[in-house]
Amino acid sequence: MNSQKIGKSFTSFVVPALIYFFCFYVYTFPLMQKFSSHFFTDRRDGLQSIWNLWWISKSLLSLHTSFWHTSFLHYPFGVDLYTHSLAPLKGLIYTGLQFVFTRIQSHNFLVMGSFVLGGLNAFCLCRYFTRSYIPSLAGGLIYAFSNAHMAHAASGHIHMISFEWNPLFLLLTFQFLETFNVRKGIAAAIVFFLISWSCQYYFFYAALCVFLIFLGFVKRTGKDFLNLLFQNRKVVTFVASLFLISVFLFIKPMLHGYSQGPLPEGLHDSRDYSMDLLSPLLPGGFSHYAAWTREIWGSWKGNYYESSLFVGFTLIFLLLYVLFNRKSFQEESLNLWLGLAGVFAIFALGPQLNLMGRAYPVPLPYAALEYFFPAFKLSGIPARMFDVTQLSLAVIGAMALRNLWRGPMKHRVFTSLLMVVLFFEYWPARFPGISMSVPESIRLLQTLPPGAMIDTVSTRHEALYYQTLHEKPMAFGYLSRVPALLESKDKVIKELAVRGEYDSLCRDYGFRYFIVPSEKAFPSLLASVVRVLFRDSKTLVLESTHPENCHSS
């Protein structure tokens, strides 16, 4: 009996996980050979994600304080990180991994793990609805290795590759509404909470999914479902309370973020980061075949990381097969999955229709979503809502493959060819891996006594990474969102730094060290204010001559 359970667990979990590990290895080749030497990310937002992980680890292990606030950025004012894309769950896992692995290995394990676990959970979701093994493996690939997920991973959006919990949440939600099993409800509520600590976007989407799935059950069974709700009202009330606790724990810090002052409406305009009508239908900028369609996707709005939403011609064929052979599918849930796919695809189009990079004055539902739920304005990227469409299509595609697989041998051969084509269709563009060199000026800072600094040489992305090395508080900082009031305060410090008023920056704001371009004029009269610690062809490192006076007021 135990051997049967072990064998079942092996085929249900270990084998799919190994398959998705193989997919990650192949799709990112030869990156896995640099697992210990290169970060699996890019040099822009990827460096912000590395800072996120470092900050959570440092705040817990060294500072013994909350990671929701940092005084290491935007010094001396500090900033709350409630509205920043912090992905704290990833940071907590990273903190644990660092006891065993290096910082590079820990980061790369998180990236790889998202795809493996995301594929495994999507496989379990598809298998629950199809009761078919091989088609469900294809469903897991469709979701986990979508162009969008690979593009977000390559661009360093670690919160957006925290998608592994989404399939598991929908699976548990369906199971609870079908059985009213309290364990399934508790598990769904726990995963809902994990999503809230992984990505704000996915949390909003998960909440919307619960509402739509509930409506779907009501429509499908009518009074029978409502009667079951009433009969199981104690269980439903208990589970609903757990969900509301997660919502409260998510919204409360968000409201605290608003209390710091007005927030800018995200870094992006939703009109510029809406899905083009052709995005799901053609290879985008992060597809291996991007060169073939460059003239088309080059006209799409936003950047190509956000607009790479190609679902594959195979999946389009499978969707059409389902739609034209609807009567051959017995699943009552099929309409619900089609509904989820359609609703989120429409939302992904944004507030107005976009085709070939041109906006048409056709009002769409996303505008109403922004109006009734202002928090969506903080995201400004409707195209990301296509993630739920991708997951829904993975389930629908697995259903189609199962029906084809059950036919005669020639159908199985055809289905096998479809899955092979699907594998190659999802081949991404070259996945980046970076090895960060450290300037001598930063190495020097690592050895210097504590003190706040201003860096006007490094890019805003590099400055975040360098702080994970020298660990000194610094002015400014590249975060997802900061209060407008803080931006105005930073502007004053920036103006003082440009004018070289180091004495004031030390005395009034507490800055001890200054990294400035070496070509910057250094009048002799400044010798009484700052001293040169380091100089090369690009960089000048200065220190206040009276560091004892460098205390922020």
C-alpha positions in Angstrom: 0.0 0.0 0.0 2.8 2.4 0.9 4.7 1.6 -2.3 1.5 2.4 -4.3 1.2 5.8 -2.5 4.9 6.5 -3.2 4.6 5.5 -6.8 1.4 7.7 -7.2 3.2 10.6 -5.5 6.2 10.1 -7.8 4.2 10.2 -11.0 1.9 13.0 -9.7 4.5 15.4 -8.4 8.1 14.4 -9.0 7.9 13.5 -12.6 6.0 16.7 -13.6 8.5 18.8 -11.6 11.4 17.1 -13.3 9.8 17.8 -16.7 9.3 21.4 -15.9 12.9 21.7 -14.6 14.0 20.2 -18.0 11.9 22.8 -19.8 13.5 25.6 -17.8 16.9 24.2 -18.5 16.3 24.0 -22.2 14.5 27.3 -22.6 17.3 29.2 -20.7 20.2 27.2 -22.1 23.1 27.6 -21.3 22.2 29.7 -18.3 22.0 26.8 -15.8 25.7 26.2 -16.3 26.2 29.7 -14.7 23.9 29.0 -11.8 26.6 30.0 -9.2 28.2 32.9 -11.1 25.4 34.9 -12.9 22.1 36.3 -11.6 19.3 35.1 -13.8 18.0 38.6 -14.5 18.8 41.8 -16.3 20.7 45.0 -15.3 17.6 47.2 -14.8 14.6 46.1 -12.8 16.5 42.9 -11.9 18.8 44.8 -9.7 15.8 46.2 -7.9 14.6 42.7 -7.2 18.0 41.7 -5.9 17.8 44.7 -3.5 14.3 43.6 -2.4 15.6 40.2 -1.4 18.7 41.7 0.3 16.6 44.2 2.2 14.2 41.7 3.6 17.1 39.5 4.7 19.0 42.4 6.3 16.0 43.8 8.1 15.2 40.4 9.7 18.7 39.0 10.4 20.8 42.2 11.1 18.5 45.0 12.0 15.7 43.0 13.6 13.1 45.3 12.3 10.1 45.4 9.9 11.0 45.1 6.2 7.9 47.2 5.4 9.9 50.4 6.1 13.5 51.3 5.2 15.7 54.3 6.1 18.4 52.9 3.8 16.7 54.5 0.8 15.6 58.1 0.5 17.7 59.0 3.5 17.3 60.7 5.8 13.5 60.6 5.5 13.0 56.9 4.9 10.1 55.4 3.1 7.4 52.8 3.6 7.4 49.9 1.2 3.8 48.9 1.3 3.0 50.1 -2.2 6.4 49.0 -3.6 6.6 45.7 -5.5 8.6 44.0 -2.6 7.4 40.4 -3.0 8.1 39.7 0.7 7.3 35.9 0.4 10.2 35.6 -2.0 12.4 37.6 0.4 11.5 35.3 3.3 12.4 32.2 1.3 15.6 33.9 0.1 16.5 34.6 3.7 16.2 30.9 4.5 18.1 29.8 1.4 21.1 32.0 2.3 21.9 29.7 5.2 22.7 27.0 2.6 23.4 28.8 -0.7 25.2 31.9 -1.9 23.3 35.1 -2.7 23.5 34.4 -6.4 22.4 30.7 -6.0 19.6 31.7 -3.7 18.3 34.3 -6.2 18.5 31.8 -9.1 16.8 29.1 -7.1 13.8 31.4 -6.6 13.6 32.2 -10.3 13.9 28.6 -11.4 11.6 27.4 -8.6 8.8 29.7 -9.7 8.7 28.0 -13.1 9.0 24.5 -11.8 6.4 24.9 -9.0 4.1 27.1 -11.3 4.2 24.3 -13.9 3.5 21.6 -11.3 0.5 23.5 -9.8 -0.9 24.3 -13.2 -0.5 20.6 -14.1 -2.5 19.6 -10.9 -5.2 22.1 -11.9 -5.5 20.8 -15.4 -5.5 17.2 -14.2 -8.3 17.9 -11.8 -10.5 19.0 -14.6 -9.3 16.6 -17.4 -8.4 13.5 -15.4 -5.8 13.0 -18.1 -2.0 13.0 -17.4 -0.2 13.9 -20.6 -2.5 16.7 -21.7 -2.2 18.2 -18.2 1.6 18.2 -18.6 1.0 20.3 -21.7 -1.3 22.6 -19.7 1.4 23.1 -17.1 3.8 24.2 -19.8 1.3 26.5 -21.4 0.9 28.5 -18.2 4.3 28.3 -16.5 6.4 29.0 -19.6 4.2 31.5 -21.3 6.0 34.3 -23.2 4.7 36.7 -20.5 6.3 34.8 -17.6 9.6 34.3 -19.4 9.7 38.0 -20.3 8.9 39.1 -16.8 11.6 36.8 -15.4 14.1 38.2 -17.9 13.3 41.7 -17.0 13.7 41.1 -13.3 10.1 41.4 -12.2 10.4 38.9 -9.4 6.9 39.8 -8.1 5.4 39.0 -11.5 7.1 35.5 -11.6 5.6 34.8 -8.2 2.8 33.2 -10.3 3.2 29.7 -8.9 0.4 30.1 -6.3 -2.2 31.2 -8.8 -3.2 27.7 -10.2 -3.2 26.2 -6.8 -5.5 28.9 -5.5 -8.0 28.4 -8.3 -7.8 24.6 -7.8 -8.6 24.9 -4.1 -11.3 27.5 -4.7 -13.1 25.2 -7.1 -12.7 22.2 -4.8 -14.1 24.2 -1.8 -17.2 25.5 -3.8 -17.9 22.0 -5.1 -17.5 20.1 -1.7 -17.6 22.8 1.0 -14.8 20.9 2.6 -13.4 23.0 5.4 -9.8 21.9 4.8 -10.0 22.9 1.2 -11.4 26.3 2.3 -8.7 26.9 4.8 -6.0 25.8 2.3 -7.5 28.2 -0.3 -7.4 31.1 2.3 -3.8 30.3 3.2 -2.8 30.4 -0.5 -4.8 33.6 -0.9 -2.7 35.1 1.8 0.6 33.8 0.2 -0.5 35.5 -3.0 -0.9 38.8 -1.1 2.7 38.5 0.0 3.9 37.7 -3.5 2.4 40.2 -5.9 -0.2 42.9 -5.5 -1.4 42.4 -9.1 -2.1 38.7 -8.6 -3.9 39.4 -5.3 -6.3 41.7 -7.1 -6.8 39.2 -9.8 -7.3 36.3 -7.4 -10.0 38.3 -5.6 -11.7 39.1 -8.9 -11.5 35.4 -9.8 -13.3 34.3 -6.6 -16.1 36.7 -7.4 -16.5 35.5 -11.0 -16.2 31.8 -10.1 -18.9 32.3 -7.4 -21.2 34.0 -10.1 -20.4 31.1 -12.4 -21.5 28.5 -9.8 -24.7 30.5 -9.1 -25.5 30.6 -12.8 -24.7 27.0 -13.4 -26.7 25.4 -10.6 -29.0 28.3 -9.5 -31.0 27.6 -6.4 -29.3 24.3 -5.7 -26.0 26.0 -5.1 -27.6 28.7 -3.0 -29.3 26.0 -0.9 -25.9 24.3 -0.4 -24.4 27.6 0.7 -27.2 27.9 3.3 -26.8 24.3 4.5 -23.0 24.8 4.9 -23.3 28.4 6.1 -21.1 27.9 9.1 -18.2 26.5 7.0 -18.7 29.2 4.4 -18.8 32.0 7.0 -15.6 30.7 8.6 -13.7 30.4 5.3 -15.1 33.8 4.1 -13.8 35.3 7.4 -10.3 33.9 6.6 -10.4 35.5 3.2 -11.5 38.8 4.6 -8.7 38.7 7.1 -6.2 38.4 4.2 -8.0 41.3 2.4 -7.8 43.4 5.6 -4.1 42.6 6.1 -3.5 43.6 2.5 -5.5 46.8 2.4 -4.5 48.2 5.8 -0.9 48.8 4.9 -1.9 50.2 1.6 -4.1 52.8 3.4 -1.1 53.6 5.6 0.9 54.2 2.4 -1.8 56.7 1.3 -1.5 58.4 4.8 2.0 59.4 4.0 0.7 61.7 1.3 -0.7 61.4 -2.2 0.9 58.7 -4.3 1.6 59.1 -8.0 -0.8 57.0 -10.1 1.8 54.3 -10.8 4.8 54.7 -13.1 2.7 53.8 -16.1 -0.3 55.2 -18.0 -2.8 52.4 -18.5 -3.5 53.6 -22.0 0.2 53.0 -22.9 0.4 49.6 -21.3 -2.7 48.0 -22.6 -2.7 44.8 -24.6 -2.8 45.2 -28.3 -5.5 43.1 -30.0 -2.8 41.2 -31.9 -0.5 40.5 -28.9 -1.9 37.1 -28.1 -2.0 36.1 -31.7 1.6 36.8 -32.9 5.1 36.3 -31.5 6.1 39.4 -29.5 9.4 40.9 -28.6 10.5 38.2 -26.2 9.7 35.3 -28.4 12.5 33.3 -30.2 10.7 34.2 -33.4 10.4 38.0 -32.6 12.4 38.9 -35.7 9.7 37.5 -38.0 7.1 39.9 -36.6 9.2 42.8 -35.5 7.4 45.3 -37.8 4.1 44.4 -36.1 5.0 44.2 -32.4 7.4 47.1 -32.8 4.3 49.3 -33.1 2.6 48.0 -29.9 2.5 50.4 -27.0 4.6 49.9 -23.9 7.7 47.9 -23.9 8.1 44.4 -25.4 8.4 42.7 -22.0 4.9 43.7 -21.2 3.4 43.1 -24.7 4.9 39.6 -25.2 1.6 37.7 -24.7 1.7 35.2 -27.6 -0.3 32.1 -26.7 0.9 30.0 -29.6 -0.9 29.0 -32.8 -1.3 25.5 -31.3 -3.3 26.9 -28.4 -5.3 29.0 -30.8 -6.1 25.9 -32.8 -7.1 24.0 -29.6 -9.4 26.9 -28.5 -11.1 26.9 -31.9 -11.4 23.1 -31.6 -13.2 23.5 -28.3 -15.5 26.2 -29.5 -16.6 24.3 -32.7 -16.9 21.0 -30.9 -18.5 22.3 -27.7 -21.1 19.4 -27.4 -18.3 16.8 -27.2 -17.1 18.2 -23.9 -18.9 17.1 -20.8 -17.3 19.4 -18.3 -19.7 21.8 -16.7 -16.8 24.0 -15.8 -15.8 24.6 -19.4 -18.1 27.6 -19.8 -16.7 29.0 -16.6 -13.1 28.7 -17.9 -14.1 30.3 -21.2 -15.8 33.1 -19.2 -12.6 33.7 -17.1 -10.5 33.7 -20.2 -12.8 36.2 -22.0 -13.3 38.6 -19.0 -9.6 38.9 -18.2 -8.7 39.2 -21.9 -11.1 42.1 -22.2 -9.7 43.8 -19.1 -6.2 43.3 -20.5 -7.2 45.5 -23.5 -7.2 48.4 -21.1 -9.5 51.5 -21.1 -9.6 51.7 -24.9 -9.1 49.5 -27.9 -5.5 49.2 -29.4 -4.7 47.7 -32.7 -1.3 47.8 -34.4 -0.2 50.5 -31.9 -3.1 52.8 -32.7 -5.7 53.6 -30.1 -9.4 53.7 -31.1 -12.0 55.6 -29.2 -13.8 52.4 -28.1 -14.5 52.5 -24.3 -13.7 49.2 -22.6 -14.6 47.8 -19.1 -11.1 48.5 -17.7 -12.0 52.2 -17.5 -14.9 51.3 -15.1 -12.5 49.0 -13.1 -10.2 52.0 -12.5 -13.2 54.2 -11.6 -14.7 51.9 -9.0 -11.4 50.5 -7.7 -8.9 53.4 -7.8 -6.1 51.0 -6.5 -5.9 49.7 -10.1 -4.5 53.2 -11.1 -1.4 52.4 -9.1 -0.6 49.5 -11.5 -1.2 51.2 -14.8 -0.5 47.9 -16.7 -3.8 46.3 -17.8 -1.9 43.8 -20.1 -0.8 41.9 -16.9 -4.4 40.8 -16.4 -3.9 38.4 -19.3 -2.2 36.1 -16.9 -5.6 34.7 -15.8 -6.5 34.3 -19.4 -3.3 32.3 -20.0 -4.1 30.0 -17.1 -7.7 29.6 -18.3 -6.5 28.7 -21.8 -4.1 26.2 -20.3 -7.0 24.3 -18.7 -9.1 24.6 -21.9 -6.1 23.5 -24.0 -5.6 20.5 -21.8 -9.3 19.5 -22.2 -8.9 19.8 -26.0 -5.8 17.7 -26.0 -7.5 15.0 -23.8 -10.4 14.7 -26.2 -8.0 14.4 -29.2 -5.8 11.9 -27.3 -8.8 9.6 -26.6 -9.4 9.1 -30.3 -7.8 6.5 -32.6 -4.0 6.1 -33.0 -3.8 8.7 -35.7 -5.4 11.2 -33.4 -2.8 10.3 -30.7 0.0 10.9 -33.2 -1.5 14.2 -34.3 -1.9 15.2 -30.6 1.7 14.3 -29.9 2.8 16.5 -32.8 0.7 19.3 -31.5 2.4 19.2 -28.1 5.9 19.1 -29.8 5.0 22.1 -31.9 3.7 23.8 -28.7 7.0 23.2 -27.0 8.9 25.0 -29.8 6.3 27.7 -30.2 6.9 28.8 -26.6 10.7 29.1 -27.1 11.7 32.4 -25.6 14.3 34.9 -26.7 17.7 34.6 -25.1 17.4 34.7 -21.4 19.8 37.2 -19.7 22.4 36.3 -17.0 24.5 39.0 -15.5 27.8 39.0 -13.6 28.1 42.3 -11.8 31.5 43.9 -11.6 32.2 46.1 -8.6 33.9 49.5 -9.0 36.9 50.2 -6.8 34.9 53.1 -5.3 32.2 50.8 -4.0 34.9 48.3 -2.7 36.3 51.2 -0.8 32.9 52.2 0.7 32.6 48.6 2.0 35.6 49.2 4.2 34.7 52.7 5.5 33.0 53.5 8.8 29.2 53.8 8.9 27.6 56.9 7.3 25.0 57.9 4.8 26.0 58.7 1.2 24.9 60.3 -2.0 25.8 58.6 -5.3 25.5 60.8 -8.4 27.6 58.5 -10.7 25.8 55.2 -10.7 22.5 54.6 -12.4 19.5 54.3 -10.2 19.5 50.5 -10.8 23.2 50.1 -10.1 23.0 52.2 -6.9 20.5 49.7 -5.4 22.8 46.7 -6.2 25.8 48.5 -4.8 24.0 49.2 -1.6 23.6 45.4 -1.0 27.5 45.4 -0.9 28.5 48.6 1.0 25.3 48.5 3.1 25.2 52.3 3.8 22.1 54.4 3.8 21.8 56.6 0.7 19.8 59.4 -0.8 17.1 58.7 -3.4 16.3 55.1 -4.5 14.5 53.3 -7.3 11.2 52.0 -6.0 7.9 51.2 -7.7 6.0 54.0 -6.1 6.9 56.7 -3.6 4.8 59.5 -2.0 4.8 62.7 -4.0 5.8 64.6 -0.9 9.0 62.5 -0.6 9.9 63.2 -4.2 9.8 66.9 -3.4 12.1 66.5 -0.5 14.5 64.4 -2.6 14.5 67.2 -5.1 15.9 69.6 -2.5 18.8 67.2 -1.7 19.5 66.7 -5.3 19.8 70.4 -5.9 22.2 70.8 -3.0 24.3 67.9 -4.4 24.5 69.4 -7.8 25.7 72.7 -6.4 28.2 70.9 -4.3 26.9 72.2 -0.9 28.4 69.3 1.0 28.6 71.2 4.3 24.9 71.7 4.3 24.3 68.1 3.2 26.4 66.9 6.1 25.1 69.3 8.8 21.4 69.4 7.9 20.8 66.0 6.4 23.5 63.7 7.8 25.4 62.7 4.6 29.0 61.7 5.2 30.1 60.3 1.8 29.7 61.6 -1.7 30.3 59.8 -5.0 30.6 62.4 -7.8 31.9 62.4 -11.4 35.7 62.9 -11.4 35.4 65.7 -14.0 33.4 67.7 -11.5 35.3 70.8 -10.5 36.8 70.6 -7.0 37.6 74.1 -5.8 40.3 74.4 -3.2 37.9 76.1 -0.8 36.1 72.8 -0.5 39.1 71.2 1.1 37.9 72.5 4.5 34.5 70.8 3.9 35.4 67.4 2.3 38.4 65.4 1.6 39.2 63.1 -1.3 39.2 59.4 -0.5 39.4 58.0 -4.0 39.8 59.2 -7.6 39.9 57.5 -10.9 39.0 58.5 -14.5 35.3 58.4 -13.8 34.7 58.7 -10.0 35.5 60.9 -7.1 34.8 59.7 -3.6 34.5 62.4 -1.0 34.1 62.4 2.8 33.1 65.2 5.1 36.0 66.6 7.0 33.8 66.7 10.1 31.9 63.5 10.1 30.9 64.0 13.7 28.6 66.8 12.4 26.9 64.5 10.0 23.6 63.8 11.8 20.3 64.2 10.1 18.0 66.8 11.8 
